[in-house]
Structure formats: C-alpha cells, structure tokens
Amino acid sequence: MNIVQLNDSLAVSGQIRPEDLREIAAAGYAIVVNNRPDGEEGGQPASAEVEAVARELGLEYHHMPVTAMDFPGPDFEAFTDLLDDPGQPVFAFCRTGTRCTNLWVSSREVDELDAAVSTAQRLGYDLGMAANYLARK
C-alpha cells in the first residue's frame, strides 16, 4: 500500500485490502472512503469486507463509487463535505489513487485550485477527469 498525502487532512492510495486498515487506523486516519465500484476488477475485495474491518477498528467508512464515465459521481457533494477537517483526516482509495485525487482537485475552491493542481501533478497524477469536470462547471 502506497499512501500519498495530498494535504493535511487527505491521503489517497490504490486498492487496499481489509488487513491494511490496521495500518491506516494506526496512522491516525478517522474516515475511509472507497471511491471504487465493487467488481471493477477481479480479486478486488468487496466494499462490505473493507467496511466490516474499518468499523471494527472504529473508522468511519463511506462507499462512494465513481468511474470516469460518471465523474464526479452522485456522491461528490458528500465526499467534498468530508474533506478539510484536520481533526478527521480522510484516507480515500480507488484502483490507483487517481480518481480520489481528481475528486479532491475538483472539490477545491477557486483560490485553492492552482495549488491542488500543482500538488497532484507534482505527484504524477493524471488530472483528465478533473479538467473535464471543471471545464463544464
């Protein structure tokens, strides 16, 4: 598991396994967000499996799946509401961390957007989904 810190209150990662949640909890994350649809790829753990372990460890868990086809998805506003509280750090995951990063960039206010884009690009994320969304806004 490769945890990438985007800001003080959000980190992203590629697909995790239920057993990774102990490390996530120990690192101080309070909320786990799964931005990946169930069954997207063979061998991927079901959201319910991840959720059961997260809740067992006292973590708040949200399944907010999104794909490139429906980006930013029906849960975008709820996802945005979870961000920016350093007292409740969020760990979000998808297949590679790219969707989560695009959601974060897309959620930024105008005065924070350039810095978010710069951070994401420096970390090597493709921001095509965010660019398409922001162009339509």
N, C-alpha and C positions, 0 to 999 in steps of 0.2 A: 504494500500500500504506500503510495506516494502522496503525502499531504502537502498541498500548496496553499500557503497563506495569502489571501488576496488583500485583506485589510485586518484591522484589529478584531473584528467580530465575525469574519467569514473565512473559512478554508474550504477547498474543494479537493476532490480525489476522483480517480477512476473507480470502477466497481469494487465494492468491499464485500467481505464475507462476514457472516454473523460473528465469527470469532474475533474479527478486527475491532469490534465495538468496545472491548475492554480497553484497548489502547486509546481509542477515541475518547472514551469517558475519562481515562486517566490523564489525558492531555487537557482536560478542562472544558470540553465542548458540552453544551447543555441541550442542544437541539440537533437532530439528524434529519436531513431532507434527502429523500430519494427522488431524483428527477428522471428516473429510468422506468419505462413501461415494463411490466412483467412480461417475460417470454421474448424479449427483444433478441436474445442470443442464447443458444444452447449452453447449459451449465450455469447459467446465471441464477443466484439464489432468489427465491420469490420474496416479494416485499414483506409478506406476512412473517416469513422466517426472520428477516432482519428486524422487523418491528418487535417481535416477541422478545428477542435478546435485548434490544435497545430499552424497552420498557422494564425488563427485568433489572437492568443496570441503572434505572432511574432517569433515562434520557427521554426527552420529548421526541416523538417521531412523526414525520409527515411524509406521505407518499404523494408527490406532486409530479406525475409523469408528463413529459413534454418530448416531442420529436421535432425534427427540422421542418416537418410538414405542417405542424400546428403551433410553431413557436410564436409567442412565448407561452402558449397554453392557457387553459382555463383557470389555473391556479396562480397566475402571475401576480396578481394583487396580494394574495395571501402570502406568497413567497416573499415579496417585497416587504410586507409587514413584519416578517421575522428578522430582517436584517437590521444592522446598525445599532444593536444594543450590546455593548461590550460586556454587560453583565449576563448576557445569554448568548454566548458565542455559538455560531452555527457551523456545522460540518455538513456540506452538501456533496452528493456524489451522483455520477451518471456513468456512462461507459468509460470515458476518458477524462472527465472534468471539464470538457469544452462546453457542453450545454449549460452547466452550472455557471461557468464563467460568463457566457453570453447572457444569461439571465441577470447576473449581477450587474454587468455593464449596462444592460437595457433598463435596469431599475434606478440607475443613478440620476440625480437631479442635474440640470444643465451645468451648474457650477462645479460639479464633481465628475462630469463625463470625460473630459480630456485626461484627467489623472487616472481614471479607471481604465480607459482605453490604453493608455501608455503602460500601465502596470500589466494588463493582460497580454499586450503584445510583447513586452519585455520577457514575460514568462513563456512565450511561444504559443499562445492560444490563437486559433483562427476565429475571428470575430464576424464571420459572414452572416450568421443568424442575427446578431445584434445590429449589424449595419443595415440589413434588410428591414428589420423591425423599426429602427429609428428613422429610416428614410420614409416610412409610411406614416409615422406619427405626426 
